[in-house]
């Protein structure tokens, strides 16, 4: 059992309040996932280069050494360190930086890469995660969050959600896939790389692969209905929007709401009830296999 939340800001005036709005939503999902928490936030685009979020195994990692090494190899604009994560903003190609990190910094793990996305995650109580990473201070256009109750893998930071396997794409998932082991091997043969044995990372990898094959997000999700066996509710973030989809049975809980200012989803209504104007929102339960999506113009 896990808790997932998503918030898409429609009114630009509220972008500065994104963290203040999604932090209470994530906190309301603590009982569904007390083991760990994570968030993907879309903000501060670096359109002429890339942003890469990296995770260190140890809290005492010396980020200054990495910073100096990056300056020697790339056009580093800035490095922002939070706990054992750092967001690297560079005027360089994503593939070049990722290859360099894989070759020279094996103690670091890439949690996200793109132009807009940043992913932070950690083990422990979601309330502690929100405070440690100062989630309430974050601004941005949209965000996805996840609280986890580990059932199929270890309680580690890397196993925590969200998962990102493509540029600016991430996925949070409540449910379970039955064919993820076989699908993981098929995707590996197509060049998709995985860091964990978590079934949610396979779902993220599948969508990234479909997008690389030329699908748009709706087409990729329609293919997922045929190729992903199991029961699930997905919330997916992209560079300029987010989407929600449930499996054909629709047995995992999900609720959605929309006002003129925002669109939101959660595993339970109590998370949405924390949002301003929720009492006047259009509220509904998403239909199985129907794709609900929002995109910035």
C-alpha positions in Angstrom: 0.0 0.0 0.0 1.3 3.5 -0.9 0.0 7.0 -1.1 0.4 9.2 -4.2 -0.4 12.8 -4.9 -0.1 15.1 -7.8 -0.7 18.9 -8.2 -0.7 20.8 -11.5 -0.8 24.6 -11.1 -3.1 26.3 -13.7 -2.9 29.8 -12.2 0.7 31.1 -12.6 0.2 33.3 -9.5 0.2 30.1 -7.4 3.5 28.7 -8.7 5.4 30.3 -5.9 3.2 28.4 -3.5 3.6 24.9 -5.0 5.5 23.5 -2.1 3.2 25.0 0.5 0.3 23.3 -1.3 1.7 19.9 -2.0 3.5 19.4 1.4 0.2 19.0 3.4 -1.1 16.6 0.6 2.0 14.4 1.0 1.7 14.5 4.8 -1.9 13.2 4.6 -0.6 10.1 2.9 1.6 9.1 5.9 -0.6 6.3 7.0 -0.5 4.8 3.5 3.3 4.9 3.4 5.3 5.5 6.6 8.5 3.9 5.3 9.8 6.6 2.9 8.7 9.6 0.8 9.7 11.4 -2.3 8.8 14.3 -4.6 9.3 15.3 -8.2 9.1 19.0 -8.7 9.2 20.8 -12.1 10.7 24.3 -11.8 13.5 26.6 -13.0 13.9 25.3 -16.5 17.4 25.2 -18.0 16.5 25.0 -21.6 20.0 25.6 -23.0 21.5 22.8 -21.1 20.4 20.2 -18.5 19.5 19.7 -14.8 20.6 16.4 -13.2 19.7 15.4 -9.6 22.1 13.1 -7.9 21.9 11.1 -4.7 24.9 10.3 -2.5 25.0 7.1 -0.4 26.3 8.9 2.6 25.2 12.2 4.2 28.8 13.2 4.7 29.6 13.1 1.0 32.0 16.0 0.1 30.1 17.9 -2.6 32.9 20.5 -3.0 35.1 17.8 -4.6 32.4 17.0 -7.1 31.8 20.7 -7.8 35.5 21.3 -8.6 35.6 18.2 -10.8 32.5 19.3 -12.7 34.0 22.7 -13.3 37.1 21.1 -14.8 35.0 19.0 -17.3 31.8 20.9 -18.0 30.1 24.3 -18.1 28.7 24.1 -14.6 26.2 26.9 -13.8 25.4 26.0 -10.2 25.1 23.1 -7.8 22.4 23.1 -5.2 22.9 20.7 -2.3 20.0 19.5 0.0 20.7 16.7 2.5 22.3 13.9 0.4 21.0 15.2 -2.9 22.4 17.8 -5.3 20.9 19.4 -8.3 23.5 20.1 -11.0 22.6 22.8 -13.5 24.9 22.7 -16.6 25.2 24.1 -20.1 26.1 20.6 -21.3 24.4 17.7 -23.0 22.6 15.3 -20.6 24.1 12.1 -22.1 27.7 13.5 -21.7 27.2 14.4 -18.1 25.5 11.1 -17.2 28.2 9.1 -18.9 30.8 11.1 -17.0 29.1 10.5 -13.7 28.7 6.8 -14.3 32.4 6.5 -15.1 33.8 8.7 -12.4 31.3 8.9 -9.5 29.9 5.4 -8.9 29.0 6.4 -5.4 26.4 8.8 -6.8 23.0 7.7 -8.3 21.1 9.9 -10.7 17.5 10.3 -9.6 16.4 12.6 -12.5 17.6 14.3 -15.6 16.1 16.8 -18.0 15.6 20.5 -18.2 12.9 21.1 -15.5 12.6 18.0 -13.2 14.2 17.6 -9.8 13.6 14.5 -7.7 14.2 14.2 -3.9 13.5 11.1 -1.8 14.4 9.5 1.5 13.5 6.9 4.0 11.6 7.5 7.2 8.5 9.4 8.2 7.1 11.7 5.4 6.8 14.6 7.9 10.6 14.4 8.5 11.2 14.2 4.8 9.1 17.4 4.2 11.1 19.3 6.9 14.5 18.0 5.9 14.1 18.9 2.3 12.2 22.1 3.0 9.4 21.1 0.6 7.2 24.0 1.7 9.6 26.5 0.3 9.6 25.0 -3.2 8.1 26.9 -6.2 7.2 25.4 -9.5 4.6 24.5 -12.1 3.7 21.0 -10.9 4.8 18.2 -8.7 4.2 14.6 -7.8 4.7 12.9 -4.4 4.7 9.4 -3.0 4.7 7.8 0.4 5.7 4.2 0.5 4.9 1.1 2.5 7.5 -1.4 1.3 6.1 -4.7 0.3 8.2 -6.0 -2.7 11.6 -4.6 -2.0 13.9 -3.2 0.7 13.4 0.1 2.5 16.1 2.1 0.9 16.3 5.6 -0.6 16.9 4.3 -4.1 13.8 2.0 -3.9 11.7 5.0 -2.9 9.5 6.8 -5.5 9.4 8.8 -7.7 11.2 6.9 -10.5 12.6 8.7 -13.5 14.0 6.8 -16.5 13.7 9.4 -19.2 14.3 13.1 -19.7 11.8 15.1 -17.5 9.6 12.0 -17.1 8.7 10.5 -13.7 6.2 8.1 -12.3 4.6 7.4 -9.0 2.6 4.2 -8.5 0.2 2.6 -6.1 -0.3 -1.1 -6.8 1.6 -4.0 -8.1 2.7 -5.3 -11.5 2.8 -9.1 -12.1 4.9 -9.2 -15.2 7.6 -6.6 -14.3 10.5 -9.1 -14.2 10.0 -10.4 -17.8 9.3 -6.9 -19.0 12.4 -5.5 -17.4 14.6 -8.0 -19.4 12.8 -7.0 -22.6 13.3 -3.3 -22.0 17.0 -3.9 -21.1 17.5 -5.4 -24.5 16.1 -2.1 -25.9 18.6 -0.1 -24.0 16.6 0.9 -20.9 18.7 0.9 -17.8 17.4 0.1 -14.3 18.9 0.8 -10.8 16.5 -1.3 -8.7 14.2 -4.4 -8.7 11.2 -2.2 -8.0 8.2 -2.8 -10.3 7.4 0.9 -10.5 10.8 1.6 -12.1 9.8 -0.9 -14.8 6.6 1.0 -15.5 8.6 4.3 -15.7 11.1 2.6 -18.0 8.3 1.2 -20.2 6.8 4.7 -20.7 10.2 6.2 -21.5 10.8 3.5 -24.1 7.4 4.1 -25.7 8.1 7.8 -25.9 11.5 7.1 -27.4 9.7 5.0 -30.1 7.7 8.1 -31.1 4.5 7.8 -28.9 3.1 10.8 -27.2 2.2 10.3 -23.6 -1.4 9.4 -24.3 -0.3 6.8 -26.8 2.3 5.4 -24.4 -0.3 5.0 -21.7 -2.7 3.3 -24.1 0.0 0.8 -25.0 0.6 0.3 -21.2 -2.9 -1.0 -20.8 -2.1 -3.9 -23.0 1.5 -4.5 -21.9 1.5 -4.0 -18.1 -0.3 -6.7 -16.1 -1.4 -6.0 -12.6 -3.4 -3.5 -10.7 -2.2 0.1 -10.4 -2.9 3.8 -10.3 -0.2 5.8 -12.1 0.6 9.5 -11.9 3.1 10.6 -14.5 5.0 13.9 -14.7 6.4 15.3 -17.9 8.3 18.6 -18.7 5.0 20.5 -19.3 2.3 18.5 -17.7 1.0 15.4 -15.8 -1.3 12.5 -16.3 -3.3 9.9 -14.3 -4.4 6.5 -15.3 -5.8 3.4 -13.6 -5.7 -0.2 -14.7 -8.7 -1.9 -16.3 -10.0 -3.2 -13.0 -9.6 0.1 -11.1 -9.2 -1.6 -7.7 -6.6 0.9 -6.3 -8.1 4.0 -4.8 -7.8 7.4 -6.5 -9.6 10.7 -6.5 -9.3 13.7 -8.7 -10.3 17.4 -8.4 -10.1 20.5 -10.5 -10.6 24.3 -10.1 -9.7 27.2 -12.3 -6.5 27.4 -10.3 -5.3 23.8 -10.1 -5.8 20.2 -11.0 -5.0 17.5 -8.4 -5.1 13.8 -7.7 -4.5 11.7 -4.6 -5.1 8.2 -3.3 -7.6 9.7 -0.8 -9.7 12.8 -0.7 -8.3 14.0 2.6 -5.1 15.1 0.7 -7.1 17.1 -1.8 -9.2 18.7 1.0 -6.1 20.6 2.1 -6.0 22.7 -1.1 -7.5 26.2 -1.2 -10.9 26.1 -2.9 -11.3 22.3 -2.6 -14.8 22.8 -1.3 -15.9 24.3 -4.6 -13.8 22.0 -6.9 -15.2 19.5 -9.4 -14.4 16.2 -7.8 -14.6 12.7 -9.4 -13.1 9.2 -9.3 -11.1 8.4 -12.4 -12.6 5.7 -14.6 -10.4 2.6 -15.3 -8.2 2.9 -18.4 -9.2 6.5 -19.1 -6.3 8.9 -19.3 -6.6 12.3 -17.6 -4.0 14.8 -18.5 -3.1 18.5 -18.2 -0.5 20.3 -20.2 0.9 23.8 -20.2 0.3 25.8 -23.3 
